[in-house]
Amino acid sequence: MTTTKFELKYLDNVGFAADFGGRGFSLPTSMAIRSDGTIFVASRGKASTKGSNGIQLVTKDHDFLGQIGSYDSELGGMIWPTSLVLDAEDNLYVSDEYLQRITKFDREGNPITYWGEKGDGPGQFNQPSGMLVRGEELLIVDSRNNRIQIYGLNGEYIGQWGSKGDGEGEFDLPWGICDDNEGNLYIADWRNDRIQKFDYNGNYIKSIGQTGSGKGQFNRPSDMAVDKDGNIYVADWGNQRVQVVDSNGEYLDSHRGAAHLNPWAVEYLSSQADERAARESFVPVYDPDTNDQHEISARMEPYLWDPVNVELGEDGKVYVVETGRHRFQEFEVK
């Protein structure tokens, strides 16, 4: 059991609702951080505003650098981008759960290739979600097929493992995937409310967490990341928080979020007097006895609202993407 003090401290947030593209995000689902500090954020967008779909490039210092992709089914297009990952050469991979495929872009954002179609056979997908680059392999969570598929970096099918269920090594709508310094794999087993740990070859090791809202419990965990000490940072989606447990599943800390108005929002409100006045007079109202954490997060702007993705930066910072407020929050470990 961990005895040293562990604390997540809020630092900053980046984001703004951008339903028609441009600076900001629209229902972001994932992020990837390049070694030069460029942050790629996948905007799933809304069906009513097709211009919002794509990958936004930003920095944690609130610089907007541009966009990759748009609403399209041709090469380079995307409709429901779900997850992002970078390889050692900074090629970007995008999973799309509507088009049932993976698209690969080069470092400059030019599309190279795509592969996949709907189905349950080898090389087919039913809502691909989380991805992990491991050397020359790309591991893909095939969510509704309840399996992990393995490909080469240009789409060559290698193999698969996993099946539907609630037993050891089985999945029910898995979502995120990551690894640790020893090459072990972690899968966010969404509907089973747990994190499963496997060895390098996909052999089951153990399960972490159980259904609930208490310490060390999860409600629809969507993603996780593991630091150098083996601590696991979990996007506890249904509990509207990021939760940290150690390698044994012992609770370390959790955070609901503490976002303030970032520079993009301040700039916007400076030119919108009516909206600024309405915000200043707004008092959040919710039943204080409710157990609906989603309802509370929807009314409390600083809180995480639908945290879906966790990434660890090379600087040791923790980044949490929240779909509901079109932003990501940044934390440090104290």
C-alpha positions as CSV (number, residue, x, y, z in Angstrom):
1,M,0.0,0.0,0.0
2,T,1.2,3.5,-0.9
3,T,2.1,5.6,2.2
4,T,3.5,8.7,0.7
5,K,1.1,11.7,0.1
6,F,-0.3,12.0,-3.4
7,E,-2.3,14.9,-4.6
8,L,-3.6,16.1,-8.0
9,K,-3.5,19.9,-8.3
10,Y,-5.4,21.8,-11.0
11,L,-3.3,24.1,-13.2
12,D,-5.1,25.3,-16.3
13,N,-7.5,24.4,-19.1
14,V,-7.5,24.9,-22.9
15,G,-10.6,24.9,-25.0
16,F,-13.7,26.6,-26.3
17,A,-16.9,25.5,-28.0
18,A,-16.3,25.8,-31.8
19,D,-19.2,24.3,-33.6
20,F,-18.1,25.4,-37.0
21,G,-14.4,24.7,-36.8
22,G,-11.5,27.1,-36.1
23,R,-10.1,27.8,-32.7
24,G,-11.7,25.5,-30.1
25,F,-13.2,22.1,-30.0
26,S,-16.5,20.4,-30.6
27,L,-17.2,17.4,-28.4
28,P,-13.6,16.4,-28.1
29,T,-12.9,12.7,-27.5
30,S,-9.1,12.3,-27.4
31,M,-5.7,14.0,-27.5
32,A,-2.2,13.2,-28.4
33,I,0.9,15.1,-27.5
34,R,3.9,15.4,-29.8
35,S,7.4,15.7,-28.5
36,D,7.6,19.4,-29.6
37,G,4.6,20.2,-27.4
38,T,2.0,20.3,-30.1
39,I,-1.3,18.9,-28.9
40,F,-3.7,17.2,-31.2
41,V,-7.4,17.1,-30.1
42,A,-10.0,15.1,-31.9
43,S,-13.4,16.9,-32.3
44,R,-16.2,14.4,-32.9
45,G,-18.5,17.3,-33.7
46,K,-22.3,17.5,-34.0
47,A,-24.4,16.1,-36.8
48,S,-26.0,19.5,-37.3
49,T,-22.6,21.3,-37.7
50,K,-20.4,19.2,-39.9
51,G,-17.7,21.8,-40.1
52,S,-16.7,21.0,-36.5
53,N,-15.3,17.5,-37.2
54,G,-11.6,17.3,-37.4
55,I,-8.3,17.4,-35.4
56,Q,-7.3,20.7,-33.9
57,L,-3.7,21.5,-33.2
58,V,-3.0,23.6,-30.1
59,T,-0.5,24.2,-27.3
60,K,-1.0,24.2,-23.6
61,D,-0.3,27.9,-23.7
62,H,-3.5,28.5,-25.7
63,D,-2.0,28.8,-29.1
64,F,-4.2,27.6,-32.0
65,L,-2.1,26.1,-34.8
66,G,-4.7,24.9,-37.3
67,Q,-6.8,21.8,-38.1
68,I,-6.3,18.5,-39.9
69,G,-9.2,16.8,-41.7
70,S,-12.9,17.6,-42.1
71,Y,-16.3,16.0,-42.4
72,D,-15.8,13.5,-45.3
73,S,-15.6,9.9,-46.1
74,E,-12.7,10.2,-48.6
75,L,-9.1,9.8,-47.7
76,G,-8.2,12.4,-45.0
77,G,-11.8,12.9,-44.0
78,M,-13.5,11.8,-40.8
79,I,-17.0,11.7,-39.4
80,W,-16.8,10.5,-35.8
81,P,-13.1,10.6,-34.8
82,T,-12.7,8.7,-31.6
83,S,-9.1,8.3,-30.6
84,L,-5.6,9.6,-31.6
85,V,-2.1,8.2,-31.3
86,L,1.3,9.2,-32.6
87,D,4.1,6.8,-33.7
88,A,7.9,7.4,-33.3
89,E,8.0,9.3,-36.6
90,D,5.2,11.6,-35.5
91,N,2.7,10.0,-37.9
92,L,-0.8,10.4,-36.6
93,Y,-3.5,7.7,-36.4
94,V,-7.2,8.5,-36.1
95,S,-9.9,5.9,-35.3
96,D,-13.3,6.7,-36.7
97,E,-16.2,4.8,-35.2
98,Y,-18.7,5.9,-37.9
99,L,-16.5,5.0,-40.9
100,Q,-15.2,1.9,-39.1
101,R,-11.6,2.6,-40.0
102,I,-8.2,3.9,-39.1
103,T,-6.6,6.8,-41.0
104,K,-2.9,7.5,-41.0
105,F,-1.5,11.1,-41.5
106,D,2.1,12.1,-41.9
107,R,3.8,14.7,-39.6
108,E,2.6,17.5,-41.8
109,G,-1.0,16.4,-41.6
110,N,-1.2,14.8,-45.1
111,P,-3.3,11.7,-45.3
112,I,-1.3,8.6,-46.2
113,T,-3.7,5.7,-46.1
114,Y,-6.7,4.2,-44.3
115,W,-8.0,0.7,-43.6
116,G,-11.0,-1.1,-42.1
117,E,-14.7,-1.7,-42.7
118,K,-17.7,-2.7,-40.6
119,G,-17.8,-6.4,-39.5
120,D,-16.5,-8.9,-37.0
121,G,-13.9,-10.7,-39.1
122,P,-10.1,-10.1,-39.1
123,G,-9.4,-6.6,-40.4
124,Q,-12.9,-5.4,-39.7
125,F,-14.3,-3.2,-36.9
126,N,-17.4,-2.4,-35.0
127,Q,-16.6,1.0,-33.5
128,P,-12.9,1.2,-33.1
129,S,-11.8,3.3,-30.2
130,G,-8.6,3.5,-28.2
131,M,-5.2,2.8,-29.9
132,L,-1.6,2.2,-28.8
133,V,1.6,2.2,-30.9
134,R,4.0,-0.4,-29.7
135,G,7.2,-0.4,-31.9
136,E,6.0,-1.4,-35.4
137,E,2.6,-2.5,-34.2
138,L,-0.7,-0.6,-33.7
139,L,-3.1,-2.1,-31.1
140,I,-6.7,-1.1,-31.6
141,V,-9.6,-1.5,-29.2
142,D,-12.5,-2.9,-31.3
143,S,-15.1,-1.8,-28.9
144,R,-18.4,-3.5,-30.0
145,N,-16.5,-6.6,-31.1
146,N,-15.0,-6.8,-27.6
147,R,-11.5,-7.5,-28.7
148,I,-8.1,-6.0,-29.3
149,Q,-6.8,-6.1,-32.9
150,I,-3.1,-5.8,-33.8
151,Y,-1.9,-4.3,-37.1
152,G,1.3,-3.1,-38.7
153,L,1.7,0.7,-39.0
154,N,0.3,0.6,-42.5
155,G,-2.7,-1.5,-41.8
156,E,-1.3,-5.1,-42.2
157,Y,-3.5,-7.4,-40.0
158,I,-1.4,-9.3,-37.5
159,G,-3.8,-10.8,-35.0
160,Q,-6.4,-10.3,-32.3
161,W,-7.5,-11.4,-28.8
162,G,-10.4,-10.9,-26.4
163,S,-14.1,-11.8,-26.3
164,K,-17.4,-10.6,-24.8
165,G,-18.1,-11.3,-21.1
166,D,-17.4,-10.3,-17.6
167,G,-14.9,-13.0,-16.7
168,E,-11.1,-12.7,-16.5
169,G,-9.8,-11.3,-19.8
170,E,-13.2,-10.8,-21.2
171,F,-14.7,-7.4,-22.2
172,D,-17.9,-5.5,-22.4
173,L,-17.5,-2.4,-24.5
174,P,-13.8,-1.8,-23.9
175,W,-12.6,1.7,-24.7
176,G,-9.1,3.0,-23.8
177,I,-5.8,1.2,-23.9
178,C,-2.3,2.1,-22.6
179,D,0.9,0.4,-21.5
180,D,3.4,0.8,-18.7
181,N,7.2,0.9,-18.6
182,E,7.3,-2.9,-18.4
183,G,5.2,-3.4,-21.5
184,N,2.1,-4.5,-19.7
185,L,-1.2,-3.5,-21.2
186,Y,-4.2,-1.9,-19.6
187,I,-7.7,-1.9,-21.0
188,A,-10.6,0.3,-19.8
189,D,-13.4,-2.3,-19.7
190,W,-16.2,0.3,-19.8
191,R,-19.4,-1.6,-19.1
192,N,-17.7,-4.0,-16.6
193,D,-16.5,-0.9,-14.6
194,R,-12.9,-2.1,-14.3
195,I,-9.4,-1.8,-15.6
196,Q,-7.9,-5.0,-16.8
197,K,-4.2,-5.6,-16.9
198,F,-2.5,-8.0,-19.4
199,D,1.1,-8.9,-20.2
200,Y,2.8,-7.9,-23.4
201,N,1.2,-10.9,-25.3
202,G,-2.3,-10.3,-24.0
203,N,-2.3,-12.8,-21.2
204,Y,-4.6,-11.8,-18.3
205,I,-2.8,-10.6,-15.1
206,K,-5.5,-9.0,-13.0
207,S,-8.5,-6.7,-12.7
208,I,-8.5,-3.3,-10.9
209,G,-11.6,-1.7,-9.5
210,Q,-15.3,-2.5,-9.2
211,T,-18.7,-0.9,-9.8
212,G,-19.4,2.1,-7.5
213,S,-18.7,5.7,-6.7
214,G,-16.3,5.2,-3.8
215,K,-12.6,5.2,-3.6
216,G,-11.1,2.7,-6.0
217,Q,-14.4,2.1,-7.6
218,F,-15.4,3.0,-11.2
219,N,-18.5,3.9,-13.1
220,R,-17.9,3.4,-16.9
221,P,-14.2,4.1,-17.0
222,S,-13.3,5.2,-20.5
223,D,-9.5,5.6,-20.5
224,M,-6.4,5.5,-18.3
225,A,-2.6,6.3,-18.3
226,V,0.2,4.8,-16.2
227,D,3.1,6.8,-14.9
228,K,6.7,5.6,-14.3
229,D,5.8,4.6,-10.7
230,G,2.9,2.4,-11.9
231,N,0.2,4.7,-10.7
232,I,-2.9,4.6,-12.9
233,Y,-4.9,7.7,-13.8
234,V,-8.4,6.8,-14.8
235,A,-11.0,8.8,-16.7
236,D,-13.9,7.7,-14.4
237,W,-16.5,8.8,-16.9
238,G,-19.7,7.9,-15.0
239,N,-18.4,9.4,-11.8
240,Q,-17.4,12.6,-13.6
241,R,-13.9,12.6,-12.2
242,V,-10.3,11.6,-12.8
243,Q,-9.2,9.1,-10.2
244,V,-5.7,7.8,-9.4
245,V,-4.9,4.4,-7.9
246,D,-1.6,2.7,-7.4
247,S,-0.4,-0.5,-9.1
248,N,-2.4,-2.6,-6.6
249,G,-5.6,-0.6,-7.1
250,E,-5.3,1.3,-3.8
251,Y,-6.8,4.7,-3.9
252,L,-4.5,7.7,-4.1
253,D,-6.6,10.7,-5.1
254,S,-9.4,12.0,-7.3
255,H,-10.4,15.3,-8.8
256,R,-13.7,16.7,-10.1
257,G,-11.9,19.6,-12.0
258,A,-11.5,23.2,-11.1
259,A,-11.4,25.1,-14.5
260,H,-11.5,28.8,-14.7
261,L,-12.2,31.0,-17.7
262,N,-9.3,30.5,-20.1
263,P,-8.0,33.2,-22.5
264,W,-10.1,32.1,-25.4
265,A,-13.3,32.4,-23.3
266,V,-12.2,35.7,-21.8
267,E,-11.6,37.1,-25.3
268,Y,-15.0,36.0,-26.5
269,L,-16.9,37.4,-23.5
270,S,-15.1,40.7,-23.8
271,S,-17.0,41.3,-27.0
272,Q,-20.4,39.8,-25.8
273,A,-21.8,42.2,-23.2
274,D,-25.2,40.4,-22.9
275,E,-23.7,37.0,-22.5
276,R,-21.1,38.3,-20.1
277,A,-23.9,39.9,-18.0
278,A,-25.9,36.7,-18.0
279,R,-23.0,34.6,-16.9
280,E,-22.3,37.0,-14.0
281,S,-25.8,36.7,-12.7
282,F,-26.0,32.9,-13.1
283,V,-26.4,30.8,-10.0
284,P,-26.1,27.0,-10.6
285,V,-29.2,25.2,-9.2
286,Y,-29.3,21.5,-8.6
287,D,-30.7,19.2,-6.0
288,P,-27.9,18.9,-3.4
289,D,-29.1,15.4,-2.5
290,T,-28.8,14.0,-6.0
291,N,-26.4,11.3,-6.8
292,D,-26.4,12.1,-10.5
293,Q,-22.9,13.3,-11.0
294,H,-23.5,14.0,-14.6
295,E,-26.3,16.5,-13.7
296,I,-24.0,18.2,-11.2
297,S,-21.1,18.5,-13.6
298,A,-23.5,19.9,-16.3
299,R,-24.4,22.8,-14.0
300,M,-21.0,23.4,-12.4
301,E,-18.7,24.9,-15.0
302,P,-15.4,24.3,-13.2
303,Y,-16.1,20.6,-13.0
304,L,-15.1,17.9,-15.4
305,W,-18.1,17.1,-17.6
306,D,-17.8,13.7,-19.3
307,P,-14.0,13.1,-18.9
308,V,-13.2,10.6,-21.6
309,N,-9.4,10.6,-22.1
310,V,-6.3,10.9,-20.0
311,E,-2.8,11.6,-21.2
312,L,0.5,12.1,-19.4
313,G,2.9,14.7,-20.8
314,E,6.7,14.3,-20.9
315,D,6.7,17.2,-18.4
316,G,4.8,15.0,-15.9
317,K,1.6,16.9,-16.3
318,V,-1.8,15.1,-16.4
319,Y,-4.2,16.1,-19.1
320,V,-7.9,15.2,-19.1
321,V,-10.2,15.7,-22.1
322,E,-13.8,16.4,-21.2
323,T,-16.3,16.1,-24.0
324,G,-19.2,18.0,-22.4
325,R,-17.3,21.4,-22.1
326,H,-15.2,21.2,-25.2
327,R,-11.8,21.5,-23.4
328,F,-9.1,19.7,-21.5
329,Q,-7.9,20.4,-18.0
330,E,-4.3,20.2,-16.9
331,F,-3.1,18.9,-13.5
332,E,0.2,18.3,-11.8
333,V,1.1,15.8,-9.1
334,K,2.1,17.2,-5.7
